[in-house]
Amino acid sequence: DRLTQGFEYSDCWVEDSRMVVLNAMDARERGARIETRTACTALKRRDGLWSATIEPLDGTPYTVTARAVVNAAGPWVDRLLGRAIPGE
């Protein structure tokens, strides 16, 4: 009863580097800000929005706010989910 969301990881063959570029280009055309060479080091849900701490490889961490978060971390999905919902 306490679970309200589900996650699935499925693996298949795809030219993943090209798929990532195409998805990023499409997202940018729809208003997304694309950040490369960064890590999401923390996620918090507050007042219907997500607050994400982003850490560039060569810079100072900063925070962004979003209505939605897409966890496309592949086999590392649990690591990112653990940042969003610690202790689950």
Phi, psi and omega in degrees: 000333183280344181273128181239355181223156176229156181227146179223139173238120178237142183245140176203177180268132177202153174285084192296325181296320179291321179297319179298314180298314180297319178295319179295318179297317179296317180297319179298319178297336180262010174106359180285150172263122184263125179242125177252161180053047179227161175232140172273112185260349177199146176225137176219142178256126182210128177053041177080005179234158175261139172244121182241131173270123183248133181237108177289153179298329186237032183204191182270136177301149178216167184245139175236157179240140182214155175282333183217153175234131175254118178267098180248042186276005178058230183293350178260017182303321180295323180298313180290320178298323178299331176285328182282320183228074181304141176085355180275000000 
